[in-house]
């Protein structure tokens, strides 16, 4: 049985073509590709790549300036933050939430719209494995080219489960019996009709949006289309901690708001979602509201 795509690049001694992440004494990272006969240069001196080729991961190398660097292969969260960008990347904290709450499983059939720089595509491909299917749609050809290069650099070549299409999802989506749909785009509500036809009953729609206005319209549009269970929106934040002897405190900086996530389950055809028991807050659909269900305020007297 052959190894999963990219697995050989994740274990064993360093080889030519491997990505290497160096960490200096201050915790700063430097990432490069191993090449025979090349030298790695910093303002603290240099050392030859050949010194790492064949060495075990977790080795320490010293520059001509006698500065020690720890050498490891970059983790995927490290890789996506350092790779060339066309569009902004989906941060690892959000990618992890998508993998967990969209329940991405080995062999899953997934559609993704808004590839950007290929960050989320890399996480999804690693989760679904070679036997899954990821069909990614990207409107901009220049972004698609950068994403393809980034994904293939990480996996060491084309991934057998990946198909990349340049164009709008709502105009080009032909996939059927899809388990999961991930939308990272400006107006996900424009794709709901196409997505609802592609998803299997019980399938999950996951949307990633940046602003509260996008979040509100997406949630109301999902409710209005009527073939999804109640959407669940949230955001996550990460705060690292400083631990040094008795000095145990939160870091002064944190990864705060990057975007909102929401998930919704596809209902069986012809099934209406159960009525929500919780009433909207007074004025939620008042005269100033102009989004989906705008007539609700007048109909309910709110």
Buried (B, 14 or more C-beta within 10 A) or exposed (E): EEEBBBEEBBEEEBEEEBBBBBBBEEEEBBBEEBEEEEEBEBEBEEBEBBBBBEBEBEBEBEBEEEBEBBBBBBEBBBBBBBBEBBBEBBBBBBBBBBBEBBBBBEEBBBBBBBBBBBBBBBBBBBBBBBEBBBBBBBBBEEBBBBBBBBBBBBBBEEBBBBEBBBEBBBEBBEBEEBBBBBBBBEEBBBBBEBBBEBBBEEBBBBBBBBEEEBBBBBBBBBBEBEBBBEBEBEBBEEEEEEEEEEEEEEEEEEBEEBBBBBBBBBBEEEEEBEEEEEEEEEEEBEEEBEBBBEEBBEEEEB
